[in-house]
Amino acid sequence: HELQIQQEGGFHLSGTVTEPATATEPEMTYKVAISFDRCKITSVTCGCGNKDIFYCAHVVALSLYRIRKPDQVKLRLPISETLFQMNRDQLQKFVQYLITAHHTEVLPTAQKLADEILSSNSEINQVHGAPDPTAGASIDDENCWHLDEEQVREQVKLFLSQGGYYGSGKQLNSMFAKVREMLRMRDSNGARMLTLITEQFMADPRLSLWRQQGTGITEKCRQLWDELGALWVCVVLNPHCKLEEKSCWLRQLRKWGEMDVCPLEDGNYGNELPNITNALTQSSGHSQDSLARPRRTVFTRAIEGCDLHWQDSHLQRIISSDFYVSPSYQREGESLLFNSQGQPLWLEHVPTACARVDALRSHGYPREALRLTVAIINTLRLQQQRQLEIYKHQKKELLQRGATTITNLEGWVGHPLNPIGCLFLTLTEACRLEEENCLEISGTELYQHVPVVTGSQDSGESYLSLALEVALMGMGQQRVMPEGLYAQDKVCRNEEQIIARLQDLELDPVLVQTLRKQCILLLEGGPFSGLGEVIHRESVPMHTFAKYLFSALLPHDADLAYKLALRAMRLPVLETTAPSGDVTHPHHLVSVVPSRYPRWFTLGHLESQQCELASTMLTAAKGDMLRLRTVLEAIQKNIHSSSLIFKLAQDAFKIATPADSNSDTTLLNVALELGLQVMRMTLSTLNWRRREMVRWLVTCATEVGVRALVSILQSWYSLFTPTEATSIVAATVMSHNTILRLSLDYPQREELASCARTLALQCAMKDPQNCALSALTLCEKDHIAFETAYQIVIDAASTGMTYTQLFTIARYMEHRGYPLRAFKLASLAMTHLNLAYNQDTHPAINDVLWACALSHSLGKNELAAIIPLVVKSVHCATVLSDILRRCTMTAPGLAGIPGRRNSGKLMSTDKAPLRQLLDATISAYINTTHSRLTHISPRHYGEFIEFLSKARETFLLAQDGHIQFAQFIDNLKQIYKGKKKLMLLVRERFG
């Protein structure tokens, strides 16, 4: 930008800024004015009109010019000083020239002011002196940066109205970051800007809507509210704020907190958490009725934070010196202030103490934050030691009881103040390598070990190893699952954030040592550790954390890694309420969640994390038979969801059968065993993936080998339904592909076939309806088995089978060359069938025609046997006349059964068995005619006349057919004479 600074008068700087022309825009010149006070810009105006929370580019350009080239700017006294030096004439001249130079803009104002000055009782004359825009502020005036309040409001309002779309969440987060930056610069606007943001948040129209509907606030929005609450905690914990500021904030926070629409801390209405300062004293609080607990909003922690102060002399000493240690002789009550090494402790409730650390960091006191962090960690270590000692005394009793209570109701992971994240960041920030000394590798942070500065002997510790240690302590803490979807979701989210940060650490020998030491403590830690031997039924599972620990430890201490991961596999909330001692029947565990309150909303996610942990172990244990067995046992004992076990089985199968090398037998067997467990679990409960699971299991067993196939065929009843066993399992095992895949010799093929036949017969007995046909097909090649299967069908035909199933099997029999058996089954099928007069498109018609054709082809006797059955079952005239026509066209007995003489004569409709069929057909036509006429409408008349013509053809097959038909027509004319038009048509056609 090209600048021309006119002048700087007192505390007012003005100038013009010219923006050079571009390809699309012409050259532009803007007038800029800046007021400042004690090195801060207090207000700005610029002709460009660009709105921003802080400054437009032209204001920035003018400021930088003034900072970099102070000698180029003409300095003047404040204008009031200059006027003071003028006499009356000079003043008159000055005012007149000024008005002339700007007469269009200034004249009205000048005349108004002149009137007021000349009127003795005007307001302007009650005030001593006059304002001077170029003079600075008085020394005790609050001085703060220029902040365009209207603009802050507008932007927040706009971003909120976009409801989390178009990166508005990002924008709001960057505004929060701006507030943090201002706090760090100790700029008093930080709190002002946060107030403006909060006012807009509270005015968000969606809040009352969500409240009325009783729905939770959307996920994105909840996270923004959390950040808002945490920022207020930071603001009120400013170690150097004035008391009146604090009481002003407290008033505001209370006002917001009392509003109906104010979001609650845990995201659902009613269920609240214990107080920030005394969470440990209300140990009964968890079971207490949620209605009795006070209402906690997102501002409650900040309101409580207003009660905290920094006056404690021990606290002051901790944060102000690295070398504060216990005096050589301790006064009464000081033993609580230092550990045995003489390092200071800070015994406040952990999240509260961490909120102090966050406040120190946020307000630009990084050294102090670091010192307090070290004191907190020393305290946590001491507590961990004491808890271990307590546990050693109670261990026997706790293990016998197999249950434990949880002492800390507020878990640190997923906590609104994010205590663990806060300590971890404070420590790692102290270890960050400066960018100049290192190339950024793939965007991950690079840290170095910075030794901990302490007053006692050189501890040999680094802030980096402390960061790892405190993260492990916090994540491993046993804690009760909080109530409500939002709070539970937050636990998962926070855990993932901390783990992502841990994965940025390069594990060198120092960190590995820290990791091992902490893992051993967590395993031995009793009820204070989520990885202890005994845990509470509702404690937050450790799967995600254990998966990280397992992968991190594996290269350095595999035994410890497995011990830890196996311990973490449990999910007690899903265990049956019976004591968990009985592991002998892992297949009979109930997979139903016992009814309980509060509900675990994230259970699905937790179970999939448990599955991920198991999968990680399976992959790592490939090739190690002993480890694979223990992992398998852990899966069978702890995982209760069939679809997850199926996923594990598939994972194991994939890892066990790499495309480029030989299969891993042990792992394949694990896959098979898991698959079998899934089959047992889902056998009696309907599962939409069953078909896929069954097919997969056969594939897996085939891969394992012929013994596995024999085994699943022999124990089919505990794994499959009869239909699955015959149509999928046995059919696949007997397929050509399987025999090729396994390159079986003759005895092996025979063994498999024999097992498949036995299975087929057992299934046909158990469920003939669905398995008979498959059984016959599977037994085709073995005469005795085939006969047995056929007998099972015959026995079941009279009771348990439908005509469709019987016709299907009958056709199969004909196709296989057993026409007499087919005839027998078709006859049985006919006895189950009933075709009404109007069912002329029934799907069974084809079967009936086929059965009659079959009987006709076998000979007169068979035809004579089936016709009575047809007459009894079929009442549809068109079907009957079709059968009649087919029977009269050719002589029966064309199947040419050996030893049977066929006369080759056509059969007469006058003699049995066709006479019976003809009579039945005629009477069907008569009945159908009457049925149709009761509900006929004129548009069907034509169709009806055609129907009568077809009927006449059948009537005429009888000897006195024409007489019968004429009588029939007369009869109709008599009965339906009311239908004049229709009877006219009948007369026209039939006389």
Buried (B, 14 or more C-beta within 10 A) or exposed (E): BEBEBBEBBBBBBBBBBBBEEEEEEEEBEBBBBBBBBEEBBBBBEBBBEEEEBBBBBBBBBBBEBBEEEEEEBEEBEBBBBBBEEEEEEEEEEEBEEEBEEEEEEBEEEBEEBEEEEEEEEEEEEEEEEEEBBBBBBEEEEEBBBBBBEEBBBBBBBEBBEEBBEEEBBEBBBEBBEBBBBBBBEEBBBBBBBBBBBBBBBBEBEBBEEBBEEEEBBEBEBBBBBBBBBBBBBBBBBBBEBEEEBBEBBBEBBEEBBEEEBBBBBBBBBEBBBBBBBEBEEBBEBBEEEBEEBEEBBBBBBBBBBBEBEBEEEBBBBBBEBBEBBBEEEEEEEEEEBBBEEBBBBBBBBBBBBBBBBBBBBBBBBBBBBBBBBBBBBBBBBBBBEEBBEEBEEBBEEBEEEEEBEBEBBBBBBBBBBBBBBBBBBBBBBBBBEEEEEEEEEEEEBBBBBBEBBBBBEEBEBBBBBBBBBBBBBBBBBBBBBBBBBBBBBBBBBBBEBBBEBBEEBEBEEBBBEBBBEBBBBBBBBBBBBBBBBBBBBBBBBBBBBBBBBBBBBBEBBBEBBBBBBBBBBBBBBBBBEEEBEEEEEBEEBEEEEEEEEBBBBBBEBBBBBBBBBBBBBBBBBBEBEEBBBBBBBBBBBBBBBBBBBBBBBBBBBEBBBEEEEEEBBBBBBBBBBBBBBBBBBBBEEEBEEBEEBBBBBBBBBBBBBBEBBBBBBEBBBEBBBBBBBBBBBBBBBBEEEBBEEBEBEEEBBEBBBBBBBBBBBBBBBBBBBBBBBBBBBBBEEBEEBBEBBBEBBBEBBEEEBEBBBBBBBBBBBBEBEBBBBBBBBBBBBBBBBEBEBEBBEBEBBEBBBBBBBBBBBBBBEBBBBBBBBBBEBBBBBBBBBBBBEEBBEEBBBEBEEEEEEBEEEEBEBEEEBBBBBBEBBBBBBBEBBEEBBEEBEEEEBEEBBEBBEEBBEBBEBBEEBEEBBBEBBEEBBEEBEEBEEBBEBBEEEBE
